[in-house]
């Protein structure tokens, strides 16, 4: 039996004592969902197929935002030979914005992709997004050319909202870009440090800046089930975005007050002049009611705008957590990267 040299023996023992360094996933795909049991199996298969084309170990993070159907039971059983699957379950429905924030806090990948479970945003674009990231873009935004499966009213209101936000926002928000995007790890770390409790993610994701690239795609119809976004929720989201990323409504309320005061002063001079010089009688009840209603409307609108901002301050002052995590499960790859080679 050949003797082992001491130096070689020492190196072997030292290597054995060194802790194994955990490999960082190449890409993390965050998929928030609410009652999507009908589409999760297909979504998982399509996402895994897209990630497998990268030929790198990746991570899929499912975030259950308080589902009441069989979604959690289905997600907790998902696995893949090469990619690790993490499943987060929130204690109740905190909203999609909070679910995305939870996923970004947990995700470990070098790049993070946000994706809806309803498959309106095709996962097949993931390799193209990763290619743009590898070419130097730190944020890859997916801009919608067409929005298939959506009514004319929804497309029109969405277009008007994005145009309105781009005009009033203190930071540019790309039109027709939703949550479907890729972000470098550095960008996600910046977003995770933002302390806001009232979150408009489209604005928060655009706020850090960094090097950006826009890719266009056609949005598909929902694969199955019904949308969770009704018009009251969309209006609430729009108000969140306006009050979170612009103070211009407050200025508009001030300008409306100044304009109304100026008009009232001019009208007073006109009425006084007509009465003293020409002796015309002062208009009676109808004109008085119109003036009162006009001024009352301006005042209530201004108070409402101010109340929206005060409400945001009240929510932020309570410092409540964005979400409460009830379960966190991790399914490791069944086939290690060494074995895959």
C-alpha positions in Angstrom: 0.0 0.0 0.0 1.4 3.3 -1.1 1.9 5.9 1.7 0.1 9.3 1.5 2.4 12.2 1.9 1.7 14.4 4.9 1.1 17.6 3.0 -1.5 15.9 0.8 -3.1 14.3 3.8 -3.3 17.7 5.6 -4.8 19.3 2.6 -7.5 16.6 2.3 -8.4 16.9 6.0 -8.5 20.8 5.8 -10.8 20.6 2.8 -13.0 18.2 4.6 -13.4 20.5 7.5 -14.2 23.6 5.4 -18.0 24.3 5.2 -19.6 23.8 1.8 -20.6 27.0 0.1 -24.2 27.1 -1.0 -24.5 27.7 -4.7 -26.5 30.8 -5.5 -29.4 30.3 -7.9 -28.8 31.8 -11.4 -32.3 33.3 -11.7 -35.3 33.5 -9.2 -38.8 33.6 -10.6 -41.3 35.1 -8.2 -44.9 34.0 -8.8 -47.6 35.6 -6.5 -51.0 34.0 -6.7 -54.5 34.0 -5.2 -56.9 31.1 -5.9 -55.1 29.9 -9.0 -55.4 26.1 -8.6 -56.6 25.7 -12.2 -53.4 27.1 -13.7 -50.6 26.5 -11.3 -49.6 23.1 -12.7 -49.4 24.4 -16.3 -47.6 27.5 -15.0 -45.0 25.4 -13.2 -44.4 23.3 -16.3 -43.9 26.3 -18.6 -41.7 28.2 -16.2 -39.5 25.1 -15.7 -39.2 24.6 -19.4 -38.1 28.2 -19.9 -35.6 28.0 -17.0 -34.2 24.7 -18.2 -33.1 26.3 -21.5 -30.7 28.5 -19.4 -28.8 25.3 -18.4 -28.2 26.8 -14.9 -29.7 25.8 -11.5 -32.5 28.4 -10.8 -35.2 29.0 -8.2 -39.0 29.4 -8.4 -40.6 31.2 -5.5 -44.4 30.8 -5.2 -46.2 33.2 -2.8 -49.7 32.3 -1.7 -51.5 35.5 -0.9 -54.2 33.9 1.3 -55.8 31.4 -1.2 -58.9 29.6 -0.1 -58.9 26.9 -2.8 -56.5 24.0 -3.3 -53.7 26.3 -4.5 -51.4 25.8 -1.5 -51.8 22.0 -1.4 -50.8 22.0 -5.1 -47.9 24.3 -4.8 -46.4 22.7 -1.8 -46.0 19.5 -3.8 -44.2 21.0 -6.8 -40.6 20.1 -7.5 -38.0 19.9 -10.3 -34.8 17.9 -10.9 -32.6 20.9 -11.4 -34.3 23.9 -9.9 -35.2 24.5 -6.3 -38.9 25.4 -5.5 -39.7 27.6 -2.5 -43.3 28.1 -1.4 -44.4 31.0 0.9 -47.8 31.1 2.5 -49.0 34.4 3.9 -51.4 34.3 6.9 -54.1 36.1 4.9 -54.7 38.1 1.8 -52.3 41.1 2.1 -52.6 42.1 -1.6 -50.4 41.4 -4.6 -48.0 44.3 -3.8 -47.2 42.7 -0.4 -46.9 39.2 -1.9 -44.3 40.5 -4.4 -42.5 42.2 -1.6 -42.4 38.9 0.3 -41.0 37.1 -2.7 -38.3 39.6 -3.2 -37.2 39.4 0.4 -36.8 35.7 0.2 -35.4 35.2 -3.4 -31.8 34.3 -3.6 -31.1 34.5 -7.3 -28.5 36.7 -9.1 -31.4 38.0 -11.1 -35.1 38.2 -10.1 -38.1 37.9 -12.4 -41.7 38.8 -11.4 -44.4 36.7 -13.1 -48.1 36.4 -12.7 -49.5 32.8 -12.3 -52.4 33.4 -14.8 -49.9 33.1 -17.7 -51.0 36.3 -19.4 -47.3 37.1 -19.3 -45.7 34.2 -21.2 -42.8 32.6 -19.3 -41.2 31.7 -22.7 -39.8 35.2 -22.8 -37.5 34.5 -19.8 -34.5 33.4 -21.8 -34.7 36.6 -23.9 -34.9 38.6 -20.7 -31.9 36.8 -19.2 -29.9 37.4 -22.4 -30.6 41.2 -22.2 -29.5 41.1 -18.5 -26.3 39.3 -19.4 -25.6 41.9 -22.1 -25.5 44.6 -19.4 -29.1 45.7 -18.6 -29.8 45.7 -14.9 -33.5 46.1 -15.4 -35.4 44.4 -18.3 -38.9 45.8 -18.6 -41.5 43.9 -20.7 -43.8 46.4 -22.5 -47.1 45.2 -23.9 -47.8 45.6 -27.6 -51.2 44.0 -27.5 -53.5 43.1 -24.5 -55.4 40.1 -25.7 -58.4 38.9 -23.8 -59.1 42.3 -22.2 -62.1 44.5 -22.9 -61.9 47.8 -24.7 -62.8 49.7 -21.5 -60.0 48.1 -19.6 -57.4 48.7 -22.3 -58.5 52.4 -22.6 -58.5 53.0 -18.9 -55.1 51.4 -18.5 -53.7 53.5 -21.4 -55.1 56.7 -19.8 -53.8 55.8 -16.4 -50.2 55.1 -17.6 -50.3 58.4 -19.6 -51.6 60.3 -16.5 -48.9 58.7 -14.2 -46.1 59.5 -16.7 -47.2 63.2 -16.6 -47.6 63.7 -12.9 -45.0 61.2 -11.4 -41.8 62.6 -10.0 -40.0 59.5 -11.5 -40.7 58.2 -15.1 -42.9 55.1 -15.3 -42.7 53.3 -18.7 -46.1 53.1 -20.3 -47.8 49.7 -20.7 -45.2 48.0 -18.4 -46.7 45.9 -15.6 -45.0 43.8 -13.0 -43.5 41.4 -15.5 -39.8 42.3 -15.5 -36.3 41.2 -14.7 -34.1 42.9 -12.1 -30.5 42.5 -11.1 -29.8 41.5 -7.5 -28.5 45.0 -6.8 -31.8 46.6 -7.8 -33.8 44.2 -5.7 -31.6 44.9 -2.7 -32.4 48.6 -3.1 -36.1 48.0 -3.3 -36.0 45.8 -0.2 -34.7 48.7 1.8 -37.6 51.0 0.9 -39.7 51.4 4.1 -43.1 52.2 2.5 -46.1 50.3 3.9 -48.5 51.6 1.2 -46.9 50.2 -1.9 -47.4 50.9 -5.6 -45.0 48.4 -7.0 -44.9 49.8 -10.6 -43.6 53.0 -9.1 -41.3 51.4 -6.6 -39.8 49.1 -9.3 -39.0 52.1 -11.5 -37.7 54.4 -8.7 -34.1 53.0 -8.3 -33.2 53.7 -11.9 -30.2 51.7 -13.0 -29.5 50.6 -16.6 -32.8 49.6 -18.4 -33.8 47.9 -21.5 -37.4 47.5 -22.9 -38.6 44.4 -24.7 -42.0 44.3 -26.3 -44.4 41.3 -26.3 -48.1 40.5 -26.8 -50.0 39.7 -23.6 -52.0 36.5 -23.8 -55.6 36.0 -22.4 -55.9 34.5 -19.0 -55.5 30.7 -19.2 -58.3 29.8 -16.8 -60.3 31.3 -13.9 -61.3 34.9 -13.4 -59.3 38.0 -12.7 -59.0 39.2 -9.1 -58.8 42.8 -10.2 -62.3 44.4 -10.4 -62.8 48.1 -11.1 -63.0 49.2 -7.4 -59.6 47.6 -6.8 -58.1 49.1 -9.9 -59.4 52.6 -8.9 -57.9 52.0 -5.4 -54.6 51.0 -7.0 -54.6 54.1 -9.2 -55.1 56.3 -6.2 -52.3 54.6 -4.4 -50.0 55.3 -7.3 -51.0 58.9 -7.7 -50.6 59.7 -4.0 -47.4 57.6 -3.5 -45.4 59.1 -6.3 -46.6 62.7 -6.8 -47.6 65.8 -4.8 -49.1 67.5 -7.8 -52.7 66.9 -6.8 -52.1 69.0 -3.7 -50.7 71.8 -5.9 -53.7 71.4 -8.1 -56.0 71.8 -5.1 -54.1 75.0 -4.1 -54.3 76.4 -7.7 -58.1 75.6 -7.8 -58.5 77.5 -4.5 -56.6 80.5 -5.9 -58.4 80.5 -9.2 -61.8 80.3 -7.4 -60.9 83.2 -5.1 -59.7 85.3 -8.1 -63.0 84.6 -10.0 -65.0 85.4 -6.9 -63.1 88.7 -6.4 -63.7 89.7 -10.1 -67.4 88.8 -9.9 -67.8 90.9 -6.7 -66.3 93.9 -8.4 -68.6 93.4 -11.4 -71.7 93.1 -9.3 -70.7 96.1 -7.1 -70.0 98.2 -10.2 -73.3 97.3 -11.8 -75.3 98.1 -8.7 -73.6 101.4 -7.8 -73.2 102.8 -11.3 -76.1 101.4 -13.4 -78.4 100.5 -10.6 -79.0 96.9 -11.8 -80.5 94.7 -9.2 -78.3 91.9 -7.8 -79.1 88.4 -9.1 -81.1 86.4 -6.7 -81.6 82.8 -5.6 -80.4 80.7 -8.7 -77.0 82.5 -9.1 -76.4 82.3 -5.3 -77.1 78.5 -5.3 -74.8 77.9 -8.2 -71.9 79.9 -6.6 -72.4 78.0 -3.3 -72.4 74.6 -5.0 -69.4 75.5 -7.0 -67.4 76.7 -4.0 -68.6 73.7 -1.9 -67.5 71.3 -4.6 -64.0 72.8 -4.8 -63.6 72.7 -1.1 -64.8 69.1 -0.7 -62.5 68.0 -3.5 -59.5 69.8 -1.9 -60.3 68.3 1.5 -60.6 64.8 -0.2 -57.2 65.2 -1.8 -55.6 66.3 1.4 -57.3 63.5 3.2 -55.7 60.9 0.9 -52.3 62.1 1.7 -53.0 62.4 5.5 -54.3 58.8 5.3 -51.0 57.6 3.8 -49.2 59.3 6.6 -51.4 57.6 9.2 -50.8 54.2 7.7 -47.0 54.8 7.5 -46.9 56.0 11.1 -48.2 52.7 12.5 -45.2 50.8 11.1 -47.1 47.5 10.7 -45.3 44.8 8.7 -46.1 44.4 5.0 -47.1 40.8 5.4 -47.1 37.9 7.9 -45.4 34.7 6.7 -47.2 31.6 7.9 -45.3 28.8 6.1 -42.0 28.7 4.2 -41.2 25.4 2.5 -38.2 24.6 0.3 -38.0 21.7 -2.1 -34.4 21.2 -3.2 -33.5 19.9 -6.7 -33.6 16.1 -6.9 -30.7 16.2 -9.4 -27.6 18.0 -8.4 -25.7 20.1 -10.9 -22.7 17.8 -10.7 -25.0 14.8 -11.6 -26.5 16.9 -14.4 -23.1 17.4 -16.0 
